[in-house]
Amino acid sequence: MTVEFLGGVRTGAGGQPLPFSPAVRAGPFVFVSGQVAMGDNGEIVPGGIEAQTRRTMHNVEQALALAGCTLQDVVKATVWLDDARDFWSFNRVYGEFFTTAKPARSTTQAKLMVDAKVEIEVIAYKA
């Protein structure tokens, strides 16, 4: 099996290099690292859970694209919410991105490592 690390060096706030790959292809599986609502400048985008979920999903889409995948290829998602009270608003926006193929998903509350309201990682399958 061939393993391919995709995306090169990414930077966070202040241009600090991030020590992980945005996506890794291992055979037909693509593992996307946890994505947050980080804008192009490396800072978390302002706004509530809905704005941050949209930006996070956009970042997931970009990471998937590195492996030639789309959201339609996602088979599993793991979601961490900073505040469990955001679940229903998050769920509404998340559902906009998975209208037909709905992957398996786990969602839990956790204190996130950056000042974000949501983090999402996915696993995709593309033979």
N, C-alpha and C positions, 0 to 999 in steps of 0.2 A: 504494500500500500504506500502510496506517495502522500507526503504531508507538505502543504504549501502554506507559508505564512504570508498573509496579504496585507497590504496597506502601508508598509514602510513605517517610518517614525512619525508618530503623531505628537502634537504638543498641546499642553493644557494652558491654564492661566499663566500669564507672564512668559510664555514661550517655553515652559518647562517640558522636556521630553517625557512622554508617557511610556513606561516600561512594559508594554504589551502590544500584541497585534490586534487590530480592529476585527479581523476575521482570520480563521484558519480552516483550510480545506484538508480533510483527511478522507481520502477515497471519495465516495459520493456525499459525505456529510460536510456541512459548513457550520462551524461554531463561531457565533458572533459574540464578542466580548460585551459586557454590560455597557449599554449606552445611556447617557443622560442628556439633558437639554442643553448641551454645550453648543454655543454658536461658533461661527467661523473664527472668532477672535479668541477662543479658548475659555470664554466666560459663560456661566449659566445664563440663559436668556431670562429676562424678567417675565413676570406673569404668574398666574395661578396654575393649578393642576392641569387645566385644559390646554393652555398654551405650552406648558412644559411637556405634556404627553405628545402633542403634535410634533414638537421639535425633536423629541426623543425618537418617535417613530420615523421621522425623516432621517435621523442619523442611523437608525437600524437599516432603513432602505439603502442608504449610501454604503454601509458596510457589506450588506448582502450583494450589492452590485459589484464589489471588488471580486467576487467569486462567480459573477454571471448569474446571480440568483435574484429573485424578487420575493415579495411577501407571500406569493402563492406557493413558494417552495418551503415555507416554514412549517415544521412539524411539531415544534415545542417552543413555548415561551416561558420564561421565568420573570416575574415582575416583583419589584420591591417598592412599596409606597412608604414615604416618610410619615404620612398621617392616614390612618385607616378611615378617617371620615371622608377622605377624598375618593374612596373606592367607586362610588356610583358615578361621579363626574368623570373619573378616569375611564371607567368601563364604557361609558357612552362614546368617548373619543376613540378609544382603542377599537371599538366595534366598527367605526368608520373605515378602518384600515383593513379589517378582515371581514369582508361582506359575504364571501362565498366559502372559501377554504378557511375553516376555523381551526387553528392548531390547538393541541393540548396546551394547558396553561396552569401554572401555579402562581398565586399571588399572596404576598405576605407583607406585614409591616416591618420596617427595619430602619434603624438610624443609618442614613447614607453617609458615605465618606466625603462627599462634597455637598455644597448647599443646594441640593436639588430635591424636588418633590417626588421624583420617580426615576427608577433605573430598570431597563429592560434588556435581557439577553435572549437570544434565540438560537435554535438549531434548525438548519435547513437540510433538505435532502434533494440532491439533483444528480441523477445517474448520468 
